[in-house]
Amino acid sequence: MKAIGNYIIISEIKEKIQKTEGGLLLAENHREDIRYRTADVESVGVRVEGIVEGDKILRPHCWA
């Protein structure tokens, strides 16, 4: 897939399951303290400046 114009294509980096002090296992979709998620940049459009393929970026948790 190739990004066009001012768009980028990213792939989300999955976070590991964390264990709480009480012993509960929490996946990233159950945690409320995650405000941003990390993603790899796969493709960059020709109008995008400052980001290159292979960069790691932070994206808001609320993006689907």
N, C-alpha and C positions, 0 to 999 in steps of 0.2 A: 504494500500500500504506500502511496506517495502523497505527502501533504501538498496542497496548492495554496497560492496566495499568502494570506497572513495567518494560516492555521498550522498547528503542530499535531503530530500523532504521538501519543504516549502509551506506555504499557505500565500498569501499576505493579509495584513491588509489594508482595504479600508480607505482612509482618507475622512474627511467630506468636504462638499462643503463650500468654503470660499467666503465671500462677500468683494468686494473691497471698497475703499473709495468712488468711484463713484457710487456704488450700483450694480455693475455687480456680478453675481454669477458664480464662476469658479469651475468646477469639476477638479479633479487631472489630468486628461488627457489634460486639456487646460492650465494648469499652466506650465510655463517654469522654475520657480525657484526651482522646485523639482529635486534635483540631485540624491537622494537616496530614496528608498521606504522601509518601514518596513515590515518584514515578520516573521511569527512564524515557528519554526522548528518542523515539524511533525514526521520525522523519520531520523535516522542517520545510515550510513553504518558502518561496523566494523572497517574500516581503518581510520575513521575520529577521530581526537583528538581535544579536546578543545571546542567542541560543544556538547550539550546534548539536548534531546527532551524537548520542552517547552521554549527554549531560543528564544529571539527576536534578529533578525539580520537586518542589513541594506544591501540592494542589489542595484546595479546600476539601474537607471531608464530605461536604454536602453535595459535591458533583457526582452525578450518577455515571 
